[in-house]
Amino acid sequence: MRRLVRHKLFWPVATLLLLIAVSAAFNPSFLSIAWRDGHFYGNLVDILNRAAPLMIVSLGMTLVIAVRGLDISVGAVVAIAATVAALMIGGSFSASGDVASEHPLWLALGTALLVAAACGLWNGLLVVKAGMQPIVATLILMVAGRGIAQLLTGGQIITVYYTPFFTLGNGFLLGVPVALWLAAALWCGLHLLLSRTALGLFIRAIGGNPEAARVAGIRAASITLCVYTFCSLAAGIAGLIISSNVKSADANNAGQLLELDAILAVTLGGTALTGGRFTLAGTAVGALIIQTLTSMIYSIGVPPEVNLVVKAALVFAVMLLQSAEFRSLVSRAVRTGHKPA
Amino acid sequence: MNRRLLPLSITILLFAGMAAFGAIRYDGFLSPQVFLNLLIDHAFLCVVAVGMTFVILSGGIDLSVGAVIALTTMISAALLEAGWNPWASMALVLVLGSLFGAAQGYLIQRFALAPFIVTLAGMFLARGCCYLISTESIAIDNPTWSSIAQARIPVGLDASLTVGAVIALLVVLAGMRVAHASEFGRTVYAIGGGEASARLMGLPVATAKVGVYLLSGFCAALGGLVMTFYMLSGYSLHAVGLELDAIAAVVIGGTLLSGGVGYVAGTLFGVLILGIIQTLIAFDGTLSSWWTKIVVGALLLLFCLLQRLFEARSRKAA
């Protein structure tokens, strides 16, 4: 039992199960999963589907945080990737009913992801080569990036009419949402890459002590650069899913506040913000916690206004649980309260 | 010349350069009222940015200020609607803002939590509380409030300032005095320079760390009041993203985000530069508002690169 409690995934998973249990208590049909229209249907499937973009962004954020960084530009990158894809696929403002795409789908998606990766490379260069603090370096793109996306769209919402593009955010494969397949594939790929090669160890070493890692012969600079590029690439994928889901690209609002949710998901999952220790599984659970919380608040009929307050309370609670000072304070209080046996 | 003054002088030169550009390019730009409007339109940002300067000087960050501003506008509007005395409600929101900041500071200091996450949660909490009060905008029609909002203080040359702008200037002056001529200010600089050494020097590090967030919370509440004088309404979506504008103003004003280096006066010019960019774009008339974001991003980049350059050079000299 004690070993179970000590496991680093115990608290995140316990929080998630608690949230699901509360939802199920208020709404008995919450847990039911049905097969309808050739795919799974139910609240849980909906949560997984909606959590997928956040999960993808959070995976990238986990690695950035693991190397002692932070990327607050992911929301802007989501907007940029969504805009590029929507513009290339067929952002005509008139609904003529014709659904041919302007450029081939693969070219549009590829370009959007390439642009996203370039954004990450830019962030990485500012951090690694110019030696800027990660928050500032990514603040630049966060401020300017959304401006650039708005410049591309002329401040308008760009509607996409080309139906194959909608598969990404609305389609199902073997009854499971395509977005979830993407998130799962990314998670598995990343997990294999980090556990089967030395890369995971290198990232932990860089996060633990960048200088020591460099002296030990780890190419800290290039790995950090790759990590930032990957984070933006993940944000780009999320941007494609989000814009495909709503069948349009909104440069003003797409991915707004996503950076904060992603950092929150990473923290809730048990990754230390100080770098070095990270858990991909925890991050996935963290993203699910955030989405379950949102769905729960809607499904049990609490006004959505309360959502933010509950979220804040949750963050405060998780934050304190993670703090060594707080835990020692509590255990001291418990010890003085009850005489130890 | 003192090397530490170099970023500040570049900020001031840049402001002068932009003003000169505007004066040559556009008719009617070079009037005193245009420049005073920079301060009038961004008075709340200026007040908040001064508080943020202290937080950043101590090596921290405060993401909650925009939400605290919104909460302040909501609480004061709700109190006035309930028939409270205007002065009492002003005093109450200032106390609440300070307490909010101090609570965040306590969590950060006592439990060694990351300021980024604590103030992020504080931002959610304050915004959420706004929604709990009301999701609609609440208009303020209190006579005292309206008379403060409409008051113009003539400063000669046919130009005038609002009460909010005067408050902003007073806050900047007070901030300069506190930063450079008080024990608290010196402790804040020392914490930013190195917390462990500040503690070994026997400075009251714990008190000062809570103090900077208290000050930032107070400034945010005061900024919220200034905003209600400007908007005459309380709304949950006031000041969304203002924390980033405040951080940008502080950085453009020459303060290092790593802490320990910077001037409150620089922050005033940082705010004015953000203001003059918008004014230039408004005078031009053909450029769209998103150019503001792109230019602010480019300026941030320029300043951060310059700062890195100075740091590298002073390290070589040492």
Interface residues (C-beta under 8 A of the other chain):
Chain A: L70 L126 A130 G131 M132 Q133 I135 V136 A137 L139 I140 L141 M142 V143 A144 G145 R146 G147 I148 Q150 L151 G154 G155 L260 I263 L264 T267 L273 T274 E305 V306 N307 L308 V309 V310 K311 A312 A313 V315 F316 M319 L320 S323 A324 E325 F326
Chain B: I61 L107 R110 F111 A112 L113 A114 F116 I117 V118 L120 A121 G122 M123 F124 L125 R127 G128 C129 Y131 L132 T135 L244 I247 A248 V251 L257 S258 S288 S289 W290 W291 T292 K293 I294 V296 G297 A298 L300 L301 C304 L305 R308
